[in-house]
Amino acid sequence: MADKPKASWGSGELYDLLCLMMLGTCIWVMGVQLGAFVALDRFIIDYGLGNLFKLGFFMGLGAVAANAFKSLRLRKAMRERDAAETLAAETARHDPLTGLANRRLFVERLNERRATGAGERLTVLVIDLDRFKPVNELYGYEAGNEILCTVGERLVRTLPANATVARLDSDEFAALVESRAGSDSPAKLAQAVIEALSLPVWWRGHEIRIGASVGVAAAGPSAGNADTVIQAADLAMGQAKRDGRGTYRVFENAMDEALKARARLEVDLRVAIATGQIEPFYQPVVQLPSQTVTGFEVLARWHHPELGLLMPTTFIPVAEEIGLIGELSYLILRQACVDARAWPSHLQIAVNIAPQQFQDPELTQRILAILTETSFPAHRLEVEITETAIVQDLAATRATLSALQALGVRVALDDFGTGYSSLYHLRELRFDKLKIDRSYVNSIAEGDERAKLVDAIIKLGSSLGLVTTAEGIETETSVIWLASQGCDYGQGYLFGKPMPGTEVRRRLNEGLLDTGENPLVSQDARQIVVSDAAA
């Protein structure tokens, strides 16, 4: 809504002055025409009141001057107040850092343009910066502020002159664009924005590269109110990020349905963790080449009351995003310790630790508390970390590994070859095992070149004194080849599918699983891998 026009203090004072002048003129005319001034002169002379009247005149003149001065001061104060109100109104509608419109002004402009009937031609773009958080962490907030200002300037230059550009949040921007005959389509504008924001920014000799993901939504009458249009563009932007970042997506109704399903899944996941709907399933792990069962890999499964049995790929990413991965992992670890406590004492278990958990300084204490609570020996536990967790903070990773190994817990590097680890990391961090990712194992039959990669990983592990485990084994041919190359352990559907703890207990009791309970076999050959985040 537009602000109401305010009265001008200058025009108000002029009007009052003119009224007083007219009143004075009328009194003067009456005095002259009716002879009142002549009678007044005679009265002053006859009674000697000249000096008194002069005193009154000058006192009146002083009072007029005082009133005039007071009026000027009041006028100045009112102007300052009006200026302050104007500045406050501008500040309330603009981002103080970039000078762009803020969310409030953006919504007002969108509503105003739609009210004029231009809604069918209006498009909203929501732009979210990629890789912006590391800028603040590596270079500081001063560099981050410089990036945001540069982004604002580039958006203004890239988009049409009549576009409204706003900063909605920390690193989220928006643009309101009207499509006209001969103008670029919203898709082309979105691509132009991505290209402009992908150019490097130079700050104090550093070349900083970010990027952007863009969501596009039409603002027609059927799109709902302004907030709904912005939310639709935001949903499309989120889809662009999930599809790999550095791209744009146009809003579709299916995105809204997916968001609602995701929201329901979040609510259900919180209930599932609180009520124990998620439990560990166990898949056999064998020693090569004998194929003697040495343990089980434990995979999280969710018994959803409506959707049935859900795989980890459905809910683990959700748990990570809403900050529940730690609580879920400890739940799985605790139940796995309880289950494995009843198994033969030479079997070990290992738990997969998410990268977010591995940065928790209390991780070791939390694991120790669970081991103490369940009376499960630390030397029977192995934890797995992915290569992503290594690169986040090498010093913190080293400290955590050392603390866990000091307890007697073993540490394995999971999915080796798919992340960011290097020989430097393997040298600096003391692992006990390398787990070869299933994608490498499945490619063995595709040719000698693929097989050489697996062979190199096995030999690398052996040279570093690390035990190796191959995941995803499905054929006897793979077993024979891996064993011949020196791979220590294997797991996959060839040896059995994941099963609940009650089924593992039954098979162990009935002797259906050959665990090779031989006291001469080293504990290194007896392992259960518990992975709450593995599929």
N, C-alpha and C positions, 0 to 999 in steps of 0.2 A: 504494500500500500504506500502511495506517495505521501511525503510529509506535507502537512498543512502549511500554507504560506504565512509567514510571520509579518506583523506590522513593522514598518520602518520607524525607528526612533527619530530620525531626522525629520521625516515628513510630519510626525505627530507634534514635535516642538514648533515647527513653522506654522502649523495650523493654530496652535494656542497663541503664538505671538501675534498673528494677524487678527485674531479675535480681540486680544487686549488692545491692539492699536485702533481697531474700529470702535471699541468702547470708549477709548480716550478721545478719539476724534468727535464722537457724538457729544461727549461732555463739553469739549471745547466749543463746538458750534452753539450748543445751548447757552453756554456762558456768555459768548460774544453777542448772540442775537438777543438774548433777554436782558442784557446789561448786568448780569450777575458778577462778572469780573470787575466792573466799575465800582459796584457797591462794595465788593470785597476789598478793593484798593483803598477806598475811603475809610473802611472800618479799620484796616491795618494802620493807616496814617493817623487817624483820630486817636487811637489807643496805643500807638507806639509799639506795635507787635511785629515790626519788620524783622528784627533779629530772631525772634521766636519762630517766625515762619521760615526764615532761612535755615534755622537749625532743623526744623521738621523736614524741610526739603532735602537737606543733605543726609539726614538720617534715613529718609525714604530711599534716597539714591543708593546709600550703602546697603539697605535691605534688598533692593533690586539687584545690586551687584552680587551680594551673597547668594541670592536665589539663582542668579545666572550661573555662578561658579558651581553651586550644588547641582544644578541641572546638567552642566557639562560633565561633572564627575559621574553623575548617574548615567548619563548617556554613554560615557566611556565604559562603565561597568557592564551596562547592558550589551554593548557591542562585544566586550570580552566574553560575556556569558554566551552570546549567540555563536561566537567563533568557537568556543569550547564545545558547545552542543553540536555544531557542525563537524568539528574534528572527531568528537566521540562517535557521532553517527557514521563517519567515514571509517574510523578505526574498527567499529563493530561490524563492518561489512567488508573489511579487507584484511588480508594476512599481513602481519607486521614485518615478517622477514622478507617475503618476495614482493610485497605490494600488490599481489593479485587479489581478486575477489575471494572471499571465504565461502564456506558452505551456505551461510545465511543469505548472502547477496546472490549466490549462484541460484539458489532455490527461488528467490524473488524474481530474478531475471527470467528464469524458466517459466514461472507462472505468468509473468507479464507477457512474454512472447506468445504463450499458448492462448492467453486471453484475447490477443489480437487476431486469432484465427490462423496463426502461422504454424500450429502444432504439427500439421502433416509434413511440413518441410524441415522440422527441427530434428536434430540428432544430438545425443549426448555421448561423449567419449569419456571413459574413466581410464586414467593412465596411472599405473603403479610401477615404481622403479624396481628393477632387478639388481641384485647384488649391492644394495645401498647400505645395508647394515654393516658389512665389513669395512666400509669407508670410515664410519665413526670409530670402529674398533681399531683400525690400523693407523689412521691419520688424525683422529680427534674430531670433536664436534664443529670446530671452526671450518675444517675441510668439508664436513657434511653440509653446513650452512651455505658454503660457497657452491657446492653441487646443486643444492635446491634452488638457489638464485639463478644459476646458469640454466637449469631446466626450465624455470619460469620464462626466462628470456627467449630460449629456443622455441618454446611452445607458442609464444606471442608472434615470433617471426615466421614460424611454419604455418600456423593456422590463418584463415582469412581475417581481414581487418575487423569485420563485424562480429567475430566470435568472442564469446565471454570465456576467459580462462580463469580457473580458480584452483586454489590449493585446498583440498578437502581435509587432509590429515597429514601426518608426519611426512610420508613420501608418496602420497596419493594425490593426484591432480585430476581435474575434470575440465571439459570444454563443451560449450554449447554452440553448435554450428547450424546455420540455416542453409539448406541446399537450394540452390538457384540454378536456372538454366545456364548451362555452360560452365558451371563450377565443378570441382572435383567431387567424386562420390565419397561418402563417409569412409568406405574401405580404403580408398587411395589416401585420404587424409590420415587414417590410422597408420598406414604403412609409412607415410612421410614422417609422422611423429616418431615411429620406431627408429627409422634411419637417422633422424636428427639427434635423438637421445643416445644413440649407440656410438656417436663420435666421442673421442676422448676429451677429457677436461684436464687442463694442466693446472696444477696447484703446487707452488713452491718447488718446481722442478720435477714433480711427480706426475706421471701420466696415469690418470684415473679413468677407468672404463666402467660404465654401468650399462644399463639397457632399460627396456620398458616393455611391459605387457599391456595391451589395450583392449578394453571391452566397449562394444558399440551397441547402442539401443535407440530405437526410434521413439519420439516423444509425441506420437499422435494421440488423438482423443481416447482411443481404446486402450492406451498404455497405462491408464491410471493417473494418480497425482504425481507431483514432481518427485517426491521421495521414492515412489514406486519405480519411476523411470531411472533414477540414479541407482537404485538397488539392482535393477535389471542389467544396467551397464556394468555394475560391479560384479554381478554373477558371471557375465561374459568374460570380464577380465580375469576372474578366478579360474575359469576354464582355460583361458590362454596360458596362464601360469602352469596349470596341470599338464598342458599339452607341450610343455618344453620351454616356456618363456620366450621373450623376444618375438612375439607374434601377436595377432589380434583375433578376436572372435566376436561374432555378431550374436546378440541375445536370441535364444530360442526358448519356447515354452518348456521344452524338455529339461533345460537347465534349472528352471524353477522347481520342477518335480524332483530332480536329482538333489537339489538343495534341501527340500523338505524331507526326502528320504534320509539324507545324511543327518539332518537334525534329529530325526526319530532314532537313528542308529546311535547317535551320541547319548541320548537319554537312556536308551535300552542298555548301552554298554556300561554306564554308571551303575545301573541296577544289577547287571550281570556280575560285575566285579564284587558288588556288595553282597550278593546272594549266592555266589559260588557257581554260577552257571558255566563258567569257563574252567576247563580242567585239562590236565596233560594227557595226551595220547603218546604211545610208545612204539617206535619202529626199530626192528632189530639192527644191530651193528655187529659185523662179524670180523674175525681175524682172517687174513689172507695168507696162504691159499686154502687153509683147512675149512673155512667157512663156519668155524665154531662161533656160536653166538657169544660175544663178549659184553653185550649190553644193549642199550636201546637209545635211539634219539627220541626225545620227547617233544611233541608238537602240540601247541595250544589248539584246543577246539572249543567252540562256543555252542552250547545247546540252547539255541534261541527258541523261545516258546512258540513263535509263529513261523519263523523262517527256517527252522530245522537246524541241522548241524552246519555251522559256518566255519570256513577255512581262515587261517591267520591273515591272508592277504586282504580279507574283507574288513577286519577290525583292528589289526595292529597299527596301520597308518593312522587310523582315527584316534587310537589311544595315544600315539606319539604327538599328534597335533593338539589334543586337548589336555596334555600333561598327565595322563593316567598310565603311561607305559611303565613307570617305576612300580606303581602299586600293583599292576597286572603281573609284572615279571616276578615280584616277590611272592605274589599269590601262587604262581605256578611253581616257583622254586620250593616254597614251603610244602606244597602238596607232593611234589616229586621226592623231596627228602623223606616224607612220611611213607610214601610207597616203596622207595628203594631201601628203606631201613629194614623192611621185611624180606628183602631179597638176599641172596648169598653175599656174604660180607666182602668178597673179593671184587665185586662189581662197583664201578665208580659212576658218578653222574656229573654232568656239566651243564651250565645254564648260559644261555645267550644274553649278553648285556647290551642294551641299546646304547647308541652314542650319547644320548642325553643323560643316561644313568652313569656312564663312565666318567662324566665330568662332575659327578656328585662327590664331594669330599668325604661324605659319610657312607659311601658305598661299602667299604670294607667292614665297617661297624654293623651295617644293616645285614650283610651276609652272615657275619659272625653271630649276630643275634638269632637269626633263623636256624643256623646250625646248632646253637646251644639249646634253643627252644625245642627242636625236634630230636636232639641227641644224635645228630648225624655227624660222623667224623669228617674233619676238614680234608683229610687226605683222600677221601672218596669223592670229592667235588672238583669239577673242572668248569671254568667259565670260558665262554667264547666271546670274542669281540670281532667286529667287522673292521675292514680297512678304513672305513670312513671315520671311525672313532679315533684312529691313530693320529690323523693329521690335524685335528682340532686343537690339541694342546699336547705337544710331545712331552713336556716336563711333567704335566699332570698325569699323563698316561703312564710314564715310567714310574712315578711315585705310587700310583694305584696298583700297577702290576707287582711291584716289589712288596707292597703291603699284603696283597693277596697271597703271593707265593711264600711270604714269611709265615702265614697261617698254615701252609701246607697245601693250599689250593693250586691246582694246575691251571694254565692259561693256554688257550688255543686261538689261533688266528683263523677266523671263519671266512669262507667264500674267497679264498686266496686267488688273486689274478683278476678280480672284477672291480677292484677299487683303486686306491691311490697309494698303496704301500710300495716301498722300494727296498733295495738291498740295504740302504742306509737305515731304514726303520727296523729291518730284521736284525741288523747288527747292533743297533742302539737299544732295542727292546728285547728282553729275554722271554721268548715263548717256549712252550713245551710241545706244541703240535701245530702243523699246517693242515687245514682242511681244503682239499682241492674242489673247486666249485663244480657242480653237476654239468654246467655248460661245456667244460673242458672234457669231462668223462664221456659225455654223450657224443663228442666229436671224434673220439678215437677211431671209430669205424669209417670216418669220412676220408681218411687218407694219412699218408706217412707224416705230412707236415703237422697236422693236428696232434698226432700221436707223439711227435717229438716235443711238443710243448708240454704235454703231461709228463713225459719222461724227464724233461728238464726240471720241472717243479719237484718231482720225486727226488732227483739227485741233489737239488738245491737243499731240500729239507734234510736229506741224509748228511750232506756236508756240514750243515749247521747243527747237527745232532738233534734234529726235530723228528718226531713221529709224524707220519703222513696218513691221512684218511681220505678216501675217494668217495664222493657223494653221488647219488643218482645211478648206481649200477643196476642194469636191467638184463644183461646177458652173461652167459657163462664165458663167452669169448673175452669179454671185458675183464672178468675175474682172472682168467689165466694170464692175460697180457699184463694187467696191473701187478699181479703177484710176481711175474717174471722180472718186472722192472724194479721191484723192491718196495712197493707200496705196502704199508703195514695193515691197514684196516679198510673195510668197505661197508657201505650201506646203500640201500635202494630197494625197490619193489621186488627185485629178484629174491631177496631174503625175507620179505614179509611187509605187509602194509601196516600203517599205524593202528594201534589197538588201545583200548582203555586199560587202566591199571588192573582192573579185576581180571581181564583176559590174560594179561601177562602173568599174574599170580597163579591163575589156573594152569597155564601151560608149564610154568616152572614146577608146580606141584606134581603134575602128571608126567613130567619128564619129556615133554614135547619139544623143549628147547635145549639143545646141547650147549651148556655153558662151560663145559670142559673144566669142571671144578678140580683142578690139579694144583696143589700147593706149590709145585715147582715152577708153575707158570708165573711170570712176573706180573706185578700189578699194572705195569704199563700196557699189558695185553688185555686188561679187563676194564672196559669202559662203557659207561652209559652216557650218551650225549643228550642233555636236556636243553632243547632250544625252543623257547616260548615264542620266538618271532619267526622261526623257519616255517616254510610252507610244507 
